[in-house]
């Protein structure tokens, strides 16, 4: 029977803490420079100018935002740029109360998907809400983009600081 | 096989060192449009199932397969992703058709290698974290060690390996798809700077961006859709042991096992007699020779001399990599094997232009998953 029993060592958390066991550390070096492509490049350029644009599908007539060069529904090329408003309607949202490492937040983050005016129903931008009481959030709330100052824009989705309630 | 399966549509895009004007989705869309037009199918109506091949670390995004349906017309359809060599993905699509549940399937593979800034580190991350990675050696050293052992066991010479580079890059000059065509002499290869001896820089395939898409269909459907269906006669794939400490360094056993499975399913008794030409992984020049021997197209240790004598050249008795191979087209990461299949399809259709092989009826494509893997996949095709 003994020949089937292997020597083993029970590890305590102290053994791990004090480095008494083998540690191999390796920092993955994974760096990428993605080609944004036709649609996303133009979209981000327009962010710099404080504008939102979409693409229209010649078959289903939907206006797609973020823009893309083909319609996933019709599988055909989109054919025109469409300038959109920077206002819209909250499609869905959450009050997120944790960080990535599960620490509780004092103030909740308020991610939302906002249907953009001028784009087709269900076509929106995922962004953050601000200047609003978290308890006042509601589906259907009308909001407007708060742009960073022009000289701080870099051609990123964060050129919009957040969306805030629109007083109409 | 229990059902006939054919390739009825082929599409591609890119095959260039850089493709800065297109996102990976736009690159895939272009290849898909071409394949569907070629097959005369509407993906939103006609295609039953989709397979893509890829690797999260090559994409730079985890669970990358979630990003593929839109550009293939696969939204709200069965989609499966294979982390493996392109021909393993082709095999998966074939198997889906063999179930009888699907009649038309698509397989896609792509590369945006130019977007990966730290590719050698990505390869290094594939090495064993306890035994190999701490040594801190470039993964191409595995190819150097394998080449040395292969040369020692078979008496193959560095000149013979260099002849593969001269042949394939010269073939690529006749292939409008290939971005790495060049007139290179054996001497140029031998005097190029070493990467990991005995491997020189010119013996390692450079990289390309690109996408390859095939439409596959079951027997009767294929005959209706296409005037020139290219029949998949057999597929096979295999892995060897991974251990660098004890793998069979001189011998590509995975290629032998994959080939035997493909030949068995195709009912091929004598590959050398029954197959007219081959597209075979040449990620490193010696690999073409090692794979040729393991697949049984010539005896062990004779592929080098055969190559040097011109037997595997475009006009030779058994052309190997008429497309230029990975050395001539550039390595397309997970899509490399599908690029091998693409050339076999074009040759069997008689659409290979200046590099057309006369009376080509049966061809083989073989893909290898690259260092540090021992994964290979083979497919036999006929017109």
Interface residues (C-beta under 8 A of the other chain):
Chain A: X22 X24 X26 X28 X29 X30 X31 X32 X33 X34 X35 X36 X37 X38 X39 X40 X68 X69 X70 X72 X73 X74 X75
Chain B: X19 X20 X21 X22 X23 X24 X25 X26 X29 X36 X42 X43 X44 X57 X60 X69 X70 X71 X73 X75 X112 X114 X115 X116 X117 X118 X121 X122 X125 X129 X130 X133 X134
